[in-house]
Amino acid sequence: MQNSTSKGIFTTQFWLLGLSSFLFSSSFNMLIPELPSYLTNMGGAEYKGFIIGLFTLTAGLSRPFSGRLTDRIGRVPVMAFGSLVCFICGFLYPVFTTVMPFLLLRLVHGFSTGFKPTGTSAYVADIVPANRRGEALGIHGMCMGLGSAFGPAVGSMISNWFSLNVLFYTSSVFALLSILILVNMKETLAKKQAFSLDAFKITPRDIFEPDVYKPALITFVIYFGFGAVSTLTPDFSRFLGLSNRGIYFMVFTIFSILVRLFAGRISDRRGRIPVTVVGCVVLIVSMVVTGYAHNVTTFLTGAAFFGISMGILSPVLSAWTVDQSGDHNRGRSLATMFITLEAGIGIGAVLSASLFANRYENFPLVFNVMAGFALLGLVFALYFYYHKRKEARVI
């Protein structure tokens, strides 16, 4: 693998990958703020939690396959397939205009994030030196974050100025551009194998790689809050009188991007667990502030804290996962982390929608529960830190 300590990270490959990820992230994120009202207008208000829940279900289920394929046939084909799913689904939304077909399409759309981020994270780890891994993943996450900010804000504008169908087609165009960038990307997997049906023979270790259980466990519990934010902040925005339902996403992503610029680098120097502890504390604050927001200023303050927490936790947990893996199981290890991430988001989305029950007075309850899961992540991180220090003293 190409990760000697003397090698820099700011290569053409790195920036092309970042641009592809920005376009991919924009593609599926631009739909999120508009889908709850879209589903409500179909008569499916009670299924709001499934907008994110079904998407993350197939993303999680596909991770063992994407991880295995990433380690066998290469990083680039797996990335391209993920973007291709986004491209196709964007054209199908205007066709599937009743509740059940729409939910089925959300299920299929989830394959996109089940594949693209797995291949991308492995690719980044391949082309950067190990001692700058946290920094590189943080900067690449910034590219994904820019898409998360740009997509929802622009998606709401497109929907307001033109129509939902134009928004869906625009999503497809962004996904297509993401694929085209990958066409001439150099493959980084040294020992590729030909594609065969054997690649789909999943073992228990393909589903959960024990070597990375620590970052995977923390990832699972902290992403419940992300599921709640993705599901309920569009309704929360409307409740507070915000016409652009993507503003919360834009604010949290801007702060996430700013923090990513140095959070990964600090974790390279100070360690993954101490930085994870800080991220969990900020996440708890963000959930409480968001839940008790009674005006736009407090609501967006919660978004800022949420962005800071995700800007810390996302690159650090990814780098921690790669640290615990080897070249031979990098895709599988990252797939495990993403499985727990998607499970956390999906369960958080369904649970938050159930607790909310379309009653605005339930917002504090929902986000206090999500703060509780973030607190659990903090407890795990402190426990792992304590045992690491204890083992160091014994040695």
Residue pairs with C-beta under 8 A, 6 or more apart in sequence:
1 125
1 126
1 188
1 190
1 327
2 126
2 127
2 188
3 125
3 126
3 127
3 128
3 129
3 130
3 133
4 129
5 129
5 130
5 131
6 129
7 128
7 129
8 129
9 127
9 128
9 129
9 132
9 135
9 136
9 139
11 127
13 127
13 185
13 186
14 124
14 127
14 128
14 136
14 140
16 181
16 185
17 120
17 123
17 124
17 140
17 185
18 139
18 140
18 142
18 143
19 143
19 181
20 79
20 83
20 120
20 178
20 181
20 182
21 116
21 120
21 140
21 143
21 144
21 147
21 178
22 143
22 144
22 146
22 147
22 150
23 147
23 174
23 175
23 177
23 178
23 181
24 82
24 83
24 86
24 112
24 116
24 144
24 147
24 174
24 175
24 178
25 143
25 144
25 145
25 146
25 147
25 148
25 151
26 147
26 150
26 151
26 154
26 174
27 83
27 86
27 87
27 90
27 147
27 151
27 171
27 172
27 174
27 175
27 178
28 86
28 109
28 112
28 113
28 151
28 171
28 175
29 147
29 148
29 151
29 152
29 155
29 249
30 150
30 151
30 152
30 154
30 155
30 158
30 167
30 170
30 171
30 174
31 93
31 151
31 155
31 167
31 168
31 171
32 51
32 52
32 151
32 152
32 155
32 230
32 234
32 246
32 249
33 152
33 155
33 156
33 234
33 237
33 244
33 245
33 246
33 249
34 155
34 156
34 159
34 164
34 167
34 234
34 245
35 51
36 48
36 51
36 231
36 234
36 235
37 234
37 238
37 245
38 102
38 164
39 45
39 47
39 48
39 51
39 99
39 102
40 48
42 97
42 98
42 99
42 102
43 99
44 99
44 102
44 103
45 358
46 358
47 99
47 103
48 231
48 235
48 353
48 358
49 231
49 349
49 350
49 351
49 352
49 353
49 354
50 103
50 106
50 349
50 350
50 353
51 106
51 231
51 349
52 227
52 230
52 231
52 345
52 346
52 349
53 227
53 346
53 347
53 349
53 350
53 353
54 103
54 106
54 107
54 110
54 346
55 106
55 107
55 109
55 110
55 113
55 346
56 110
56 113
56 227
56 342
56 343
56 345
56 346
56 349
57 107
57 110
57 342
57 346
58 107
58 108
58 109
58 110
58 111
58 114
59 110
59 111
59 112
59 113
59 114
59 338
59 342
60 114
60 338
60 339
60 342
60 343
60 346
61 114
62 110
62 111
62 114
62 115
63 114
63 118
63 335
63 336
63 338
63 339
63 342
64 202
64 206
64 207
64 332
64 335
64 339
65 114
65 199
65 200
65 202
65 206
66 78
66 82
66 114
66 115
66 118
66 119
66 331
66 335
67 118
67 206
67 331
67 332
67 333
67 334
67 335
67 336
68 199
68 200
68 202
68 206
68 331
68 332
68 335
69 77
69 78
69 199
69 331
70 78
70 118
70 119
70 122
70 189
70 330
70 331
70 334
70 335
71 122
71 189
71 328
71 329
71 330
71 331
71 332
72 192
72 193
72 199
73 189
73 192
73 193
73 194
73 195
73 199
74 187
74 188
74 189
74 192
75 119
75 120
75 122
75 123
75 126
75 187
75 188
75 189
75 331
76 119
76 123
76 182
76 185
76 187
77 119
77 195
78 115
78 116
78 118
78 119
78 331
79 115
79 116
79 119
79 120
79 123
79 182
80 179
80 182
81 115
81 116
82 111
82 112
82 113
82 114
82 115
82 116
82 117
82 119
83 112
83 116
83 175
83 176
83 178
83 179
83 182
84 175
84 179
85 108
85 109
85 111
85 112
85 115
86 109
86 112
86 171
86 172
86 174
86 175
86 178
87 172
87 175
87 176
87 179
88 172
89 105
89 108
89 109
89 112
89 171
89 172
90 168
90 169
90 170
90 171
90 172
90 173
90 175
91 168
91 169
91 172
92 105
93 102
93 105
93 164
93 165
93 168
94 164
94 165
94 168
94 169
96 102
96 104
96 105
110 342
112 175
113 342
114 338
114 342
117 144
117 338
118 331
118 334
118 335
118 338
119 331
120 140
121 137
121 318
121 322
121 334
122 188
122 330
122 331
122 334
123 185
123 188
124 136
124 137
124 140
125 133
125 137
125 322
125 330
125 334
126 188
126 189
126 330
127 188
128 136
131 268
132 265
132 268
133 264
133 268
133 319
133 322
133 323
134 263
134 264
134 265
134 266
134 267
134 268
134 272
134 315
134 316
134 319
135 264
135 265
135 268
136 264
137 264
137 315
137 318
137 319
137 322
138 260
138 261
138 262
138 263
138 264
138 265
138 311
138 315
138 316
138 319
139 260
139 261
139 264
141 256
141 260
141 264
141 311
141 314
141 315
141 318
142 257
142 260
142 261
145 253
145 256
145 257
145 260
145 311
146 253
146 257
148 249
148 253
148 256
149 249
149 250
149 252
149 253
149 254
149 257
150 250
151 174
151 246
151 249
152 245
152 246
152 249
152 250
153 244
153 246
153 247
153 249
153 250
154 246
155 167
155 170
155 171
155 246
156 244
156 245
156 246
157 244
158 166
158 167
158 170
159 166
159 167
160 243
160 244
193 199
205 332
206 332
206 335
207 336
207 339
208 216
208 336
208 339
209 216
209 325
209 329
209 332
209 333
209 335
209 336
211 324
211 325
211 329
211 333
212 320
212 321
212 324
212 325
212 333
212 336
212 337
214 320
214 324
214 380
214 384
215 272
215 317
215 320
215 321
215 324
215 337
216 321
216 336
216 337
216 339
216 340
217 340
217 380
218 276
218 280
218 317
218 377
218 380
218 381
219 317
219 337
219 340
219 341
219 344
220 340
220 341
220 343
220 344
221 344
221 373
221 374
221 376
221 377
221 380
222 279
222 280
222 283
222 313
222 344
222 373
222 374
222 377
223 340
223 341
223 344
223 345
223 348
224 344
224 345
224 347
224 348
224 351
224 370
224 373
224 374
225 283
225 286
225 287
225 306
225 348
225 367
225 370
225 371
225 373
225 374
226 310
226 344
226 345
226 348
227 344
227 345
227 346
227 347
227 348
227 349
227 350
227 351
227 352
228 287
228 348
228 349
228 351
228 352
228 366
228 367
228 370
229 248
229 252
229 290
229 306
230 345
230 349
231 348
231 349
231 352
231 353
231 356
232 352
232 353
232 356
232 363
232 366
233 245
233 248
233 249
233 290
233 303
234 245
235 356
235 358
235 360
236 248
236 290
236 293
236 299
236 363
237 244
237 245
237 247
237 248
237 299
238 245
239 360
239 363
240 293
240 295
240 296
240 299
241 296
242 248
242 296
242 299
247 300
247 303
248 299
248 300
248 303
249 303
251 300
251 303
251 304
251 307
252 303
252 304
252 306
252 307
252 310
253 307
254 307
255 303
255 304
255 305
255 306
255 307
255 308
255 311
256 307
256 308
256 310
256 311
256 314
257 307
257 311
258 307
258 311
259 307
259 308
259 311
259 312
260 311
260 314
260 315
263 275
263 279
263 311
263 312
263 315
263 316
264 315
264 316
264 319
266 275
267 275
267 315
267 316
267 319
267 320
268 319
272 316
272 317
272 319
272 320
272 323
273 320
273 381
273 384
273 385
273 388
274 385
275 312
275 316
276 312
276 313
276 316
276 317
276 320
276 381
277 378
277 381
277 382
277 385
278 312
279 309
279 310
279 312
279 313
279 316
280 309
280 313
280 374
280 375
280 377
280 378
280 381
281 378
282 305
282 308
282 309
282 312
283 305
283 306
283 309
283 310
283 313
283 371
283 374
283 377
284 371
284 374
284 375
284 378
285 305
285 309
286 302
286 303
286 304
286 305
286 306
286 308
286 309
287 302
287 306
287 367
287 368
287 370
287 371
287 374
288 367
288 368
288 371
289 298
289 301
289 302
289 305
290 299
290 302
290 303
290 305
290 306
290 367
291 302
291 363
291 364
291 365
291 366
291 367
291 368
291 370
291 371
292 298
292 364
292 367
293 299
293 301
293 302
293 363
309 374
317 337
318 334
318 337
321 333
321 334
321 336
321 337
322 330
322 333
322 334
324 333
325 332
325 333
325 334
344 373
348 370
348 373
351 369
352 366
352 369
352 370
355 362
355 365
355 366
355 369
356 362
356 363
356 366
